[in-house]
Amino acid sequence: MSVPTVPASALPPPTHHPELIVLMAGVATSAATLWVVSLLADAGIYVMGWYWFLLVPVGALLVGLVSGLGYAMAARKVNMKLTYGFVSGMVFISLLDYFANHYVSYLSVLERVHPSVEYSFVSYLQDICETMTFSRTADGGPGEPIGLLGYLFKGLEAAGYVAGATIPAKMAVDSVASTPDCLNCRQYYAPERFGYLNAPEQWADVAELPRLERILAMRDSRTPLLERTEAIMDSLEGASCAEARMAVSKLEKTAAMGNTGSVTFTLRKCPGCMAFHLSASFVGYGVDGDFSSRKLRSVESTGLGQAA
């Protein structure tokens, strides 16, 4: 990949802050989800307390999964790259969300049960841990308090919620792991334009030749294609986004069908600035008729000094 060497200090500040949009969306879905969970708890359905074989906090995982959808969906919407630093911040915020939910419950308990008695939040946490019970399998009624083991299960509950909240973000990161991103705006480049170079020879004609002649014909077919690709990419080293658009727009609009090979040019632009990424990849037939593809080259521009 050809990338201009630019010191980090030379990069201009981002033109906008997509991370704030993602953060607000995640906090909003977390608040809405925990509000529904609180309503269900008031109705006697404590979703966060669902466990599988008394070890896996499936309820907390499910609640966290729904809570974390806002982060992932907003990140995909604004093309933001979720860095590991941002995901680490999500873990911390999710933990705060978990305890904030308990704090709201604590205020409700304080108002209803302890209106005039000094009852701290720490005491409330101790009570919900040490008086935690599991429903009996026989009649569905509450079992005996599990005492100090309650701290372990509440810890599993908190861990399950936090883990669930990060799953959608992890899936969003993995789904675009190979997509180039803008260093300045911390956003993935969005596809903007495609162009094609097509070999004029048809594979059906070349395939009828003897093997040696076929090898020479394939070489003669591909060489001009690859040489022109190199010339185009060389001409766009240090070019502006407008120049890259113009170059791609002059190429063919569609890939030919049945020819020996084609080069696809994919122009991606940063949603937040004029930085762009142009890649070229080859797809075509091999000498024995096998169809394959490979990346050829890419050119990237930081967009510094370019008009929006």
HELIX and SHEET records of a PDB file:
HELIX    1   1 ALA A    8  ALA A   10  5                                   3    
HELIX    2   2 PRO A   18  ASP A   42  1                                  25    
HELIX    3   3 VAL A   47  GLY A   49  5                                   3    
HELIX    4   4 VAL A   58  SER A   67  1                                  10    
HELIX    5   5 LEU A   69  VAL A   78  1                                  10    
HELIX    6   6 TYR A   84  ARG A  112  1                                  29    
HELIX    7   7 PHE A  121  GLU A  130  1                                  10    
HELIX    8   8 LEU A  149  SER A  175  1                                  27    
HELIX    9   9 TRP A  203  ALA A  207  1                                   5    
HELIX   10  10 ARG A  211  SER A  235  1                                  25    
HELIX   11  11 CYS A  241  SER A  249  1                                   9    
SHEET    1   A 2 ASP A 181  CYS A 182  0                                        
SHEET    2   A 2 GLN A 187  TYR A 188 -1                                        
SHEET    1   B 4 ALA A 190  ASN A 198  0                                        
SHEET    2   B 4 GLY A 261  LYS A 269 -1                                        
SHEET    3   B 4 PHE A 276  TYR A 285 -1                                        
SHEET    4   B 4 PHE A 291  SER A 301 -1                                        
END                                                                             
